[in-house]
Amino acid sequence: MAVLLVTLLAYQLVMQRRALAEDMRAHAMVVGSNGAAAIMFGNADEAYETLASLKHIPDITWAAFVLPNGRELAIYQRDPVASGVDHAGVEDIGWRSLLVRRPVELHGQLIGSVAVHASLASLYRGLAMQAMFGGLAATVALFLSLVFSRRMASGIVRPLLNLVQLTEQVRAEQDFSLRATVYGNDETGRLARSFNDMMVQLESHDARISAELQQRRLAQQQLNQLAYHDPVTGLYNRHYFKEKLETAVTEVMRYATSCAVLFIDLDDFKIVNDTLGHETGDSLLILVAERLRDTLRSNDVVCRIGGDEFAVILENGVSAAQAKRVASNIVAALSSPFVVGGRQIGVGASLGISLCPDHASDTASLLRNADIAMYRAKGNGKNNYHLYEHAKEND
């Protein structure tokens, strides 16, 4: 029993420590991906908010974003005792704590690293409880075996052999749901009950670990949702838009195809916000997002990039005529009044169109040209679209 208990505890320690290390690596990867934009732009506040999302994980004591020059951009500390971060080495998985470091890359470029430190205190507390209970059970079993060893008979030997086989099966299969058969109230029966009580504790602890892992996986999914989706409209956000546009432009230049960017700015949306309130404004943005989704194709990418501004990426060799047709459909769809809280609200939209590679072959120029074209559409009377033209826009 003692050997089995030690073996089980040692195995649990190794496996749980390994699982926690893998979990910390996953958290470091997710947080590093979510904080890439903040590191790139040196935004310490946004970087800290990304790190602070780890506060729901009690084992994590601190986490930090580190720039390539070794300077800390932001550090989250659960306990103010941690006053600094040792950035030497790559990873430190000790027996008292775990320190995981992961590089942070954006578009193939190393922009920094993320370090996540976790304590193993809760793991040892759980194992200590198991050891205490298991030690008690083993002590009882040893005492009973010494007192009644001479009174053993065939009726006692058989249950003991069954119990030995069961413990070997538990050790081999790690199946904590197995239970010993209790034949009576004698010493063998008491031993079987003690064994079953220990297995109940182990099974309960194993179930808690599985539940915690599931919660952490759900938390990772929520982090991904927050990183790439706008909380008001449910559309993709600015971070996703920039990454997707970078990919689209790269494919255009690699495969000699084309893509288009449509900048959408709602006309007179500020008046709605100022006169009817931000709650009405948010409800209106949700309705605008629904119309955009209904108007565009399933493979077109529509994002809310801030305030009353939206953007659409058209891929797969789109032409200027096709982009104009999509823009015309969007203008027509947004021209009809919206009903918010029983009130009809009309906003309309101004669109700017920029094509790659016709108007630009890099994302920055492509975005700038689409923005210029959008303001040209506003200058032409709003509620319409304008295709960027080199000659006119540079006059």
GUVEX-370849 format. One record per residue: residue in one letter; x, y, z of N, C-alpha, C, CB in turn. Coordinates in steps of 0.001 Angstrom, whole numbers, plus 500000, padded with zeros to 6 digits. Glycine has a CB too. Example, Ala and Ser with C-alpha at 12.3 -4.5 7.8 and 13.67 -1.06 7.14 Angstrom:
<pts>
A513190494310507800512300495500507800513200496700507800511308495527509046/S512850497750507080513670498940507140512900500030507870514084499402505725/
</pts>
This chain:
<pts>
M500826498784500000500000500000500000500855501259500000499069500010501211/A501895501247500876502753502424500949503481502656499626503764502274502087/V503994501533499069504697501647497789503746502154496704505305500284497377/L502529501603496689501552502023495702501221503502495874500282501173495811/L501021503915497148500678505311497403501787506244496931500405505529498892/V503033505890497283504156506726496863504255506764495339505474506207497472/T504056505587494733504121505534493270503038506404492636503983504087492782/L501803506284493162500713507089492620500959508575492814499401506696493267/L501432508944494022501686510364494289502813510888493406502034510581495772/A503866510070493244504982510494492397504529510644490947506144509488492491/Y503732509684490510503229509759489134502339510992488952502445508475488774/Q501449511210489933500573512387489846501384513673489841499576512405491010/L502436513722490686503263514914490721503905515182489368504331514782491789/V504492514152488783505159514318487491504150514712486411505891513019487092/M503024514002486359502040514262485311501388515637485480500967513173485314/Q501031515986486737500395517291486951501377518425486701499833517389488374/R502623518218487107503638519235486838503864519385485338504958518879487541/R503857518275484633504005518344483179502799519021482523504193516937482600/A501598518676483026500377519298482477500364520798482740499116518648483084/L500799521189483954500836522618484263501851523340483381501173522837485744/A502995522693483139503996523306482260503441523504480855505267522444482207/E502763522471480321502157522596478993501097523689478983501540521259478555/D500324523755480072499283524774480174499897526175480185498437524552481441/M500989526335480936501653527641480983502227528016479623502766527638482037/R502756527010478912503256527296477563502116527766476658503938526046476959/A500962527102476778499807527506475968499362528922476329498637526517476160/H499324529220477650498943530573478069499942531605477541498856530657479610/A501230531263477621502245532196477130502080532437475637503653531664477426/M501757531369474882501570531515473444500353532385473123501420530143472792/V499239532124473849498013532904473602498204534359473973496835532323474389/V498790534586475183499003535971475627499992536676474703499518536006477090/G501039535957474275501993536569473348501334536963472042503144535622473072/S500453536088471511499730536413470272498805537597470467498926535207469786/N498088537607471614497147538707471864497865540032472101496264538380473065/G499081539969472673499786541209472985500777541630471927500492541070474277/A500791540947470767501772541289469734501620542725469267501640540348468548/A500371543133469051500148544499468572500603545518469607498667544716468235/A500319545259470878500723546182471932502248546283472004500152545733473288/I502958545161471855504422545187471879504959545960470677504992543752471890/M504369545709469506504826546377468300504730547888468433504023545908467103/F503621548376469017503411549828469136503869550375470482501944550160468929/G504471549534471339504975550012472614503890550495473552505946551104472386/N502695549921473440501564550342474273501594549571475585500210550121473536/A502163550179476615502324549498477900500987549215478561503188550327478830/D500006550146478443498706549934479089497986548749478477497835551189478977/E497955548695477140497269547569476491497999546261476765497160547803474972/A499344546332476821500122545128477139499796544639478542501634545406477010/Y499670545570479496499332545154480866497943544538480925499414546350481829/E496969545133480195495619544571480200495619543153479645494667545454479388/T496440542912478626496538541551478074497112540596479111497413541538476798/L498162541033479809498747540174480843497783539961482003500052540777481359/A497006541016482341496083540915483476494958539927483222495499542273483792/S494756539532481945493738538517481672494084537175482307493562538345480174/L495335537032482765495756535788483415495389535737484890497243535609483265/K494739536788485408494470536830486841493494535744487284493927538186487221/H492679535207486334491731534162486728492418532814486937490640534024485677/I493701532730486634494454531489486804495252531630488098495402531197485561/P494802531010489186495403531277490501496863530864490611494622530572491560/D497324529911489798498700529442489927499712530452489395498865528126489201/I499299531342488511500229532295487907500522533422488892499654532865486583/T501810533639489196502201534697490141502581535985489435503362534231491001/W503204535862488265503482537068487483503705536697486017504718537817488048/A503582537715485182503841537556483747504346538888483218502552537087482970/A505169538833482173505771540071481668505987539984480173507101540360482376/F505881541146479518506285541318478132507668541982478129505230542174477329/V508605541407477407509979541902477379510354542248475945510965540854477969/L510900543440475762511338543881474440512661543213474074511481545418474397/P513042543226472796514300542575472383515528543119473105514494542736470892/N515503544398473543516661544960474243516708544573475710516655546460474123/G515777543743476169515759543298477549514907544147478471517132543261478064/R514364545251477974513537546121478820512126545563478913513508547566478266/E511552545651480132510179545190480339509199546243479835509921544880481835/L508321545837478924507264546752478475506136546791479499506717546325477089/A505777545642480051504706545590481051504887544321481872503285545628480377/I504474544377483140504546543204484009503302543159484875505829543229484887/Y502688541992484943501534541766485814502005540911486980500343541076485042/Q501684541353488207502086540621489395500871540391490271503187541376490170/R500620539123490568499538538822491497499927539230492916499183537325491446/D501206539047493242501716539370494574502826540400494404502236538085495327/P502765541565495079503794542601494893505180542187495329503412543825495637/V505307540964495907506632540525496340507575540405495146506540539181497084/A507046539955494009507887539809492813508286541189492322507146539019491688/S509573541496492356510033542837492017510809542901490720510876543369493116/G511098541814490134511859541849488894511764540536488174513307542190489159/V512191540506486912512112539307486089513504538966485589511128539503484904/D513924537719485800515203537252485277514984536757483858515814536131486176/H515565537452482903515321537098481506516390536184480940515232538343480667/A517280535665481761518323534767481265517726533417480929519451534611482298/G518332532746479957517874531410479609516594531439478807517676530589480850/V516038530247478629514826530099477833513652529665478679515047529107476717/E513882528669479564512771528134480344513313527486481613511947527113479512/D512582527647482704512997527087483992511811526351484589513517528201484966/I511848525028484545510761524218485098511325523502486325510187523185484028/G511204524128487474511745523566488698510695522785489460512313524657489571/W511060522452490707510127521699491543509307522609492450510882520685492382/R509651523886492526508874524823493334508044525771492480509795525620494231/S508485526019491266507761526940490386508096526641488942508096528405490721/L507308527223488065507509527078486623507703528467486020506301526337485952/L508710528611485183508929529866484456509046529533482983510208530621484967/V508071530014482227507997529701480800508224530985480020506622529052480425/R509071530908479064509322532060478184509038531659476740510794532575478333/R508425532549476013508127532308474607508413533574473796506652531862474426/P509054533415472622509249534593471767507917535064471198510236534280470621/V507822536330470956506626536922470346507029537427468965506027538090471238/E506365536880467962506657537271466580505420537865465932507162536066465763/L505640538796465040504546539396464268504969539426462818504187540834464781/H504264538671462004504567538555460580505995538066460355504358539898459881/G506413537085461188507712536492461014508857537273461628507965536313459596/Q508571538400462281509612539233462880509549539138464398509468540701462426/L510712538888465035510769538828466494510646540234467061512083538156466975/I509594540458467857509370541787468427509510541793469942507997542295468041/G509747540670470553509894540621472002509655539205472505508924541604472682/S509366539096473769509097537794474375508121537975475525510407537122474866/V507507536847475926506591536855477062507091535819478068505109536552476614/A507076536194479335507486535290480416506303535100481357508735535850481189/V506022533844481700504920533519482605505468532648483736503754532791481844/H505214533068484962505717532364486142504538531814486930506585533302487030/A504610530538487274503527529892488025504102529200489249502759528874487136/S503324529204490308503716528534491552503132527123491585503246529346492790/L503875526214492195503423524832492348502833524579493733504577523872492095/A502561525662494474502098525493495854500774524742495920501954526848496530/S499803525113495039498498524455495095498618522978494731497505525152494153/L499530522656493814499733521247493434500245520448494631500731521132492245/Y501217521014495360501767520294496507500754520188497640503032520982497005/R499902521210497793498881521109498830497936519951498554498095522413498936/G497524519825497289496643518714496937497315517369497146496191518841495499/L498588517281496745499304516022496937499536515726498417500639516058496199/A499719516775499221499913516565500657498664515974501296500281517884501347/M497493516448500872496250515888501394496119514421500998495039516689500886/Q496463514123499764496403512726499338497402511879500134496688512610497824/A498615512424500346499623511670501082499181511423502520500961512409501062/M498537512444503118498079512286504503497030511185504596497505513613505043/F496050511266503697494999510261503734495545508883503369493862510648502788/G496389508859502340496964507575501935497870506997502998497733507729500645/G498647507874503670499503507388504743498700506802505886500380508500505254/L497571507478506193496701506950507251496158505586506860495540507920507540/A495704505475505611495161504197505157496235503109505181494579504335503742/A497476503478504748498557502490504752498927502075506178499791503051504033/T498902503051507118499216502732508519498189501774509110499277504017509362/V496913502059508810495854501167509300496031499770508736494464501714508929/A496352499715507438496533498413506801497708497657507416496748498583505295/L498813498380507701499975497732508303499673497235509720501161498697508329/F498974498058510490498636497672511858497768496422511875497920498819512576/L496759496413510998495870495252510939496617493994510512494715495519509981/S497530494174509565498259492988509086499170492418510169499088493337507841/L499774493291511023500648492809512097499857492131513227501466493974512665/V498703492704513580497915492162514704497266490836514352496838493157515128/F496747490754513144495951489565512790496632488679511754494595489991512266/S497963488804511600498660487989510584498531486488510867500148488376510524/R498561486103512186498495484684512518497094484120512386498997484459513915/R496132484977512260494757484490512165494256484430510726493842485371512983/M495182484650509815494771484623508413494327483212508037495924485098507490/A493374483133507229492883481843506699492616482031505210491571481352507459/S492159480938504644491913481001503196490870482057502832491460479637502684/G489919482277503745488887483279503451489416484698503482487755483153504429/I490599484915504121491194486251504170492214486426503045491862486496505539/V492923485338502748493959485425501721493365485797500361494714484097501618/R492224485186500030491641485447498709491269486924498511490404484579498511/P490573487562499463490297488994499273491567489843499201489419489500500400/L492587489453499976493832490218499921494504490106498558494787489746501007/L494486488905498014495058488724496681494294489548495640495047487236496293/N492948489557495809492147490372494898492490491859495026490657490153495167/L492728492291496281493067493687496507494432494034495907493055493993498001/V495381493089496025496699493311495427496588493439493912497659492166495793/Q495806492543493315495613492609491867494956493928491459494761491426491389/L494017494381492297493325495630491988494280496818492059492149495839492948/T495141496833493071496103497936493173497071497947492000496880497842494481/E497477496775491557498349496704490382497625497208489135498839495263490163/Q496352496895489036495571497373487899495426498894487924494192496715487890/V495217499428489128495115500888489253496416501558488841494754501284490692/R497522501008489315498822501578488981499102501490487485499923500871489760/A498709500378486858498989500194485434498076501037484555498848498732485061/E496781501131484910495799501799484052495468503219484498494537500989484009/Q495885503594485717495549504906486265494040505162486251496266505998485481/D493285504095486515491823504180486568491401504263488033491151502949485856/F491085505491488492490753505686489887489285505388490204491079507090490284/S488531504925489218487130504577489470486984503130489957486300504785488199/L488067502366489951488006500978490400487797500923491912489292500219490004/R487036499927492366486765499775493788486977498311494186485319500243494132/A487402498145495437487593496802495971486257496260496481488653496805497105/T486063494957496367484856494308496889485003494085498392484593492957496161/V484029494519499171484047494365500627483268493097500979483436495628501346/Y483958492101501554483322490820501844482682490763503236484335489717501713/G483070491640504135482496491594505470483041492705506337482763490252506117/N482841492590507651483285493611508585484576493236509299482210493875509594/D485249492219508822486489491813509453487632492720508980486798490331509142/E488863492288509308490015493102508984490152493341507474491267492448509520/T489899492296506692490004492442505244488978493431504709489831491093504563/G487783493367505272486758494312504855487126495742505192485445493963505492/R487715495939506389488141497287506776489241497802505851488630497297508232/L490155496897505488491217497287504562490653497683503206492220496152504396/A489676496910502729489067497219501439488358498569501490488079496114501030/R487678498863502608486989500147502738488000501301502749486130500171504027/S489112501104503462490145502141503485490693502398502078491290501738504435/F490928501296501359491403501429499983490381502185499132491687500041499372/N489100501824499289488055502491498509487964503976498852486703501818498748/D488133504309500135488116505721500531489265506483499872488203505853502066/M490416505856499840491555506500499189491284506703497703492830505668499386/M490692505687497058490393505803495639489353506897495376489899504464495095/V488411507060496297487420508142496161488123509489496161486370508085497303/Q489083509652497084489828510909497154490635511140495874490761510910498377/L491312510107495414492105510239494192491232510534492979492909508973493950/E490090509858492891489189510098491765488639511521491801488035509085491777/S488311511993493023487796513353493159488842514376492742487349513614494597/H490078514146493179491147515070492822491401515050491317492432514721493582/D491373513871490721491573513763489273490457514475488516491641512285488846/A489224514368489013488094515054488376488249516568488470486770514621489023/R488758517058489623488964518498489773490019519003488792489378518834491213/I491068518215488623492113518623487672491549518689486260493310517647487722/S490744517679485882490138517680484550489228518879484358489357516394484319/A488466519226485392487577520389485312488373521678485169486679520464486551/E489489521780485906490313522981485815490921523116484423491418522954486876/L491365522001483859491925522044482507490875522475481494492496520677482120/Q489635521988481672488561522390480773488272523884480899487294521581481062/Q488279524392482130488054525819482334489158526656481691487963526131483825/R490381526158481780491479526893481160491379526892479644492808526304481586/R490926525774479082490725525744477625489638526723477207490359524324477158/L488558526798478001487505527772477702488030529193477829486303527570478635/A488897529426478823489466530766478992490329531143477790490298530840480287/Q491067530169477260491875530436476072490985530803474884492746529215475728/Q489867530097474734488946530427473651488377531830473824487811529404473584/Q488072532207475065487547533547475318488600534611475012487077533672476775/L489866534309475329490927535251475010491050535459473503492253534766475582/N490943534371472743490989534488471286489815535296470756490999533108470644/Q488623535085471364487451535844470951487656537328471199486207535352471686/L488197537682472353488425539089472678489505539692471795488809539240474146/A490481538882471385491602539411470609491211539769469192492725538415470580/Y490219539098468605489937539279467182488501539711466866490229538009466463/H487675539959467853486289540326467580485903541603468313485352539191467977/D485077542396467654484560543628468249483454543270469235484032544606467152/P483513543747470485482525543349471490481127543890471241482978543792472831/V480987544956470457479664545563470230478936544871469090479802547064469926/T479580544774467924478909544255466723479141542771466492479372545015465516/G480173542201467111480516540811466848481335540623465591479279539997466752/L481614541708464847482449541623463653483917541473464059482255542875462757/Y484775541134463077486205541143463331486641542565463677486991540602462107/N487719542682464482488166543998464915489383544458464123488485543985466404/R489996545578464553491115546180463833492316545246463781491512547497464483/H492609544537464876493767543637464889493623542551463818493934542991466284/Y492442541940463753492226540899462749492314541493461346490856540214462960/F491736542703461163491738543349459849493165543549459343491004544701459913/K494060544056460201495429544306459774496136543005459405496203545033460871/E495958541966460213496610540691459915496064540080458623496421539712461083/K494747540130458447494133539568457246494554540336456004492612539573457371/L494613541674456096495021542472454937496463542189454580494829543967455210/E497322542034455580498728541710455319498833540394454556499524541627456642/T498037539401454967498043538111454275497526538244452850497201537093455040/A496438539017452678495849539189451353496824539866450401494560540001451445/V497513540926450863498472541636450011499646540720449657498983542921450716/T500110539928450615501204538996450345500822537995449252501595538251451627/E499602537467449320499149536519448297499004537193446941497818535887448708/V498546538441446935498421539175445669499779539302444989497814540575445909/M500796539694445756502118539889445176502773538557444809503006540658446145/R502449537494445527503068536195445256502434535508444049502957535293446482/Y501114535595443918500417534848442867499889535734441755499279534073443463/A500280537020441726499888537944440657498374538006440487500536537533439342/T497659538165441577496206538313441527495851539719441996495491537229442405/S494721539917442634494332541262443080493380541146444264493667542069441920/C493311542249445012492353542364446100491959543825446244492939541808447429/A490952544092447056490469545463447233490133545703448695489231545734446342/V490300546972449104489914547407450446488849548483450329491140547932451244/L487753548330451062486685549315451103486636549923452501485318548677450721/F486862551233452588486714551955453851485297552510453912487779553103453987/I484604552237455020483214552680455186483138553580456401482239551467455334/D482621554785456213482408555718457326480942556125457333483340556978457208/L480246555897458462478831556251458554478672557760458569478190555632459810/D477746558279457780477491559714457707476611560146458881476823560085456359/D477018561206459542476228561840460614475989560903461801474884562310460061/F476870559928461986476683559040463145476911559789464452477637557834463061/K477817560763464448478100561532465666476850562255466162479228562548465411/I476011562708465214474775563393465607473860562432466360474046563969464367/V473793561186465906472961560178466580473477559947467999472952558839465780/N474795559797468138475377559574469462475131560753470386476870559313469345/D475307561973469864475186563162470706473747563447471109475756564360469991/T472791563141470223471395563490470500470615562353471154470707563897469220/L470901561107470786470112559976471290470867559121472298469669559111470142/G472171559351472457472921558612473462473727557456472874471982558090474509/H474743557043473621475639555982473134474938554629473074476872555880474029/E473954554398473923473243553116473869472513552959472551472254552996475031/T471857554034472122471193554008470814472224553862469704470352555287470598/G473383554570469873474446554453468873474954553036468741475593555367469219/D475135552347469873475592550952469808474557550057469139475901550426471215/S473279550283469443472214549487468806472219549713467301470825549849469396/L472467550968466895472528551264465471473708550567464813472618552765465247/L474866550545465483476039549868464925475789548374464738477252550082465830/I475045547773465660474718546348465539473866546095464298473980545852466800/L472882546982464040472030546844462858472835547063461582470857547836462921/V473769548025461619474623548256460448475462547017460150475540549482460674/A476017546402461200476816545183461011475976544061460408477419544724462350/E474713543936460834473844542898460280473592543135458798472513542849461039/R473367544386458408473133544666456979474383544413456157472667546115456781/L475535544747456707476776544487455972476970542987455755477984545076456726/R476718542200456797476840540744456649475858540207455615476610540050457994/D474619540738455620473606540272454674473940540685453241472233540814455064/T474631541817453074474922542342451737476128541667451110475153543838451800/L477131541349451916478383540802451396478309539284451243479546541177452314/R479266538767450482479363537311450317479997536688451552480183536952449052/S479837535375451686480338534698452885481860534730452967479855533257452913/N482559534826451820484021534839451844484605536241451888484555534117450644/D483762537285451890484241538652452060484453538925453540483247539672451449/V485512539655453863485857539945455256485387541343455613487381539806455493/V484500541453456603484018542754457065484435542935458527482459542872456903/C484974544115458848485493544395460183485017545769460651487038544323460194/R484894545898461958484713547224462542486069547659463074483615547226463680/I486603548757462515487969549158462855487989550316463831488735549532461604/G486803550762464293486777551802465306485634552770465118488066552546465305/G484986553174466229483926554182466156482855553800465169484499555526465784/D482630554676464177481640554412463139482312554017461834480753555634462924/E483525553471461894484276553084460704484305551564460552485708553640460769/F484062551122459331484096549706458984485027549527457784482659549164458672/A485453548315457560486309548021456412485958546647455872487812548093456798/V486105546511454548485807545248453869487009544876453015484506545356452996/I487412543604453055488489543089452205487870542151451181489593542353453050/L488089542459449895487607541618448793488819540930448173486814542466447715/E488799539609448115489949538865447594489566538124446307490476537865448657/N490411537144445947490144536231444821490072536956443483488845535482445056/G491049537852443234491138538485441930490025539456441623491165537458440894/V489598540226442591488504541176442384488958542301441457488016541752443736/S488055542737440578488339543826439645487750545122440168487784543510438245/A488098546240439497487555547541439892486041547561439723488198548671439066/A485544546966438640484096546945438415483377546153439499483780546353437041/Q483957545024439889483338544225440960483353544978442284484064542877441116/A484470545634442588484551546403443830483531547526443841485956546972444020/K483340548206442700482322549266442615480925548700442836482391549974441248/R480671547512442271479350546906442429479080546568443894479233545642441562/V480089546041444590479927545752446019479703547039446802481159545006446566/A480482548093446474480320549373447163478937549949446934481378550365446702/S478436549843445708477093550341445404476034549598446204476801550213443910/N476202548280446338475245547493447125475270547899448595475549545993446992/I476474548175449111476580548588450510475915549939450728478049548647450944/V476184550893449830475557552212449951474039552085449923476034553148448821/A473521551263449002472071551085448904471508550435450170471719550234447674/A472237549450450707471749548742451896471700549655453107472630547536452195/L472696550548453237472756551420454405471957552709454227474189551757454714/S471396552932453042470613554151452805469228554072453434470483554410451311/S468701552859453553467369552705454148467429553003455637466817551280453907/P466385553632456191466392553979457619466468552727458498465137554793457976/F467025552894459670467098551840460677466077552142461767468538551722461273/V465491551081462340464513551247463416465180550836464720463213550402463153/V465383551828465603466013551594466898465087552110467987467409552281466980/G464596551198468821463704551598469901462433552264469415464417552518470827/G461892551775468293460669552356467747460889553647466984459702552602468843/R462128554103466829462440555356466146463201555052464862463262556302467063/Q462823555715463758463530555558462492464738556490462453462587555840461300/I465900555910462111467141556678462059467798556434460713468099556293463228/G468149557499460013468839557408458731470261557907458866468096558203457654/V471236557116458425472631557548458530473357557520457176473370556663459527/G473178556508456366473917556419455115475396556164455371473736557694454298/A476174556086454287477596555793454431478368556312453233477826554287454599/S479646556680453475480571557076452424481671556024452348481163558502452688/L481986555576451103482938554487450908484105554939450051482253553281450269/G485298554477450414486483554659449596487032553314449175487545555461450346/I487444553190447898487910551919447344489354552072446894487009551457446161/S490188551112447266491579551067446821491909549634446439492553551592447926/L492550549461445263492864548132444739494352547840444856492418548010443279/C494655546584445100496032546102445102496166545058443997496430545506446501/P497106545211443064498244546149443088498024547420442274499472545458442579/D496821547674441736496608548819440850496940550141441528495173548842440367/H496540550295442791496724551570443490497860551527444504495443551963444188/A498210550361444990499295550227445969499669548761446081498881550801447362/S500934548517446444501408547139446595501837546825448020502563546882445653/D501495547716448958501770547456450370500568547914451182503076548179450841/T500432547358452374499224547608453174499088549068453584499233546734454414/A500200549706453960500105551092454419499580552008453323501464551586454899/S500135551875452125499677552712451013498254552364450621500604552558449806/L497923551079450665496574550648450302495538551249451252496478549113450315/L495829551235452532494914551815453524494827553331453353495376551468454958/R495967553967453125495956555425452952495130555819451727497398555965452817/N495275555100450641494523555426449428493025555209449623495023554584448254/A492651554128450327491232553892450592490660554997451478491028552517451255/D491450555468452431491005556558453307490835557858452516492010556766454461/I491780558134451612491670559332450767490419559262449904492921559491449876/A490186558087449318489007557927448471487724558090449266489025556569447792/M487714557625450526486519557767451362486219559237451636486696557007452688/Y487261560013451920487030561441452159486621562171450878488289562086452745/R487093561668449725486634562250448461485145561987448273487435561676447269/A484688560775448686483255560455448599482442561367449510483005558977448969/K482963561644450711482256562566451615482196563958451018482942562616452993/G483295564374450382483308565699449773482376565814448593484690566051449345/N482033564706447990481121564717446840479652564630447242481452563572445913/G479361564786448530477957564815448944477538563695449857477099564791447761/K478472562841450298478176561742451213477238560705450588477562562286452493/N477025559620451308476118558536450907476431558036449495474659559012450980/N477714557921449184478134557361447901479526556761448058478120558447446780/Y480130556329446946481456555729447012482356556401445995481393554205446766/H483664556211446189484641556787445268485809555817445123485132558184445767/L486224555562443884487365554703443590488624555557443500487141553909442275/Y489644555169444254490885555937444255491453556020442845491914555309445213/E491903557218442461492521557450441176493802558255441400491547558187440208/H494918557747440864496225558376441118496232559833440693497336557621440385/A495760560087439502495860561449438953495028562441439758495408561466437487/K493781562078440069492897563014440767493327563209442210491454562521440720/E493699562118442898493985562240444321495310562967444561494017560857444972/N496212562960443579497493563605443777497526565048443287498553562821443091/D496389565496442729496343566904442277496371567860443472495069567163441422/
</pts>
